[in-house]
Amino acid sequence: MSTSVIKIKVKAGREAEFESIIAALVAASNANEPGIRFYQGFRTGTPGEYVMLESFSDLAALKAHTASEHFLAHRTKLGDCFEGQPETLRLTDI
């Protein structure tokens, strides 16, 4: 399995745009990718701070996600909303 927690800081004033893009990406990913175990975005209690929880059945499913048409279509728009680089914590099942 491939599971990650990704902490994202969004530029001030871009939160609504970011949330709209994430909502579309989450919907498309969950509808079209059988290798997803869990894929959802969340707001934290800090303004402009978000977390993505992503879990894929295996590394091949993660690679299929990052190569998918819907991911590639949203990647640049998402990146334009970021304030700095996201922090990724990779997890391993026990």
N, C-alpha and C positions, 0 to 999 in steps of 0.2 A: 504494500500500500504506500501511497504517497500523500502525506497530509502536511498542510502548512497553515500557519497563522501569519497574515501579512498586515502590518500596521502602516497606514497611509495617512500622510498629512496633505491636506488639500488647501490650495491657495485661497485666501480670503475672497469672498464674493463668487467663488466657483463651486460652492457646495451643491446648489440645486442642479447645476449641469452635471457634476460628478455623480450625484445620486441617480439622475435620469439615465446616464450611460451605464452605470452599474446595474440598475434594474433591468435594462434591456439585455445586457450581457448575461446576467444570472438567468433570466427567462429563457434565452436562446440556448445557453449551455445546458441547463437542466432538461430542456425539451429534446435536445438533439444528441446528447452524449451519454451513452449507456454506461460508460466507465466512471461516471461521477457517483461518489458515495454521498458527498455533501458539498454544496457550493452556495454560499450566501454572504452578502455584505451586511455590515452592522455599523451604526454610529456608536462612538464611545461617549462618555460624559464630558469630553473636552471638545469645544467648538473646533470644527475643521479636521477632526481626527476620526478615522474610520478603521475598521478591521475587516478583512476578508478571511473567512474560514473555508478552506478548500481541502477536500479529501477525494482522492481518485483510487480506483481499484488496484492500479499498478502504474509503473512508470510509463508504459505504453499509452495508457489513458491520459496521463498528464501531457505527454507529447502530442497526442491527438488534439487535446484541448488547445494547446498553444499554437497549433497549426491550423485550427478550425477557421473557417471563413468569418464567423461572427466574432471570434477573438481578434483576429487580424484587423477587422473593420473597426473595432472599438479601441484598439491598443494606442494609437496615436492620440486620439481625442482624450483618453484617460490620462496619458502621460502629460498632456498640456495642462491638466488640472493639478498635478502633483506639485507639492512644495518640497523639493528634495527627493531623495531616493526612498522608496518604501523599505521598511525593515521586514525581513522574512525569517520566521522561525520554523524550521523543518522538524516535524515530529515523526517518531517511530512508534508503532504499536507495541504494547507489552502484553 
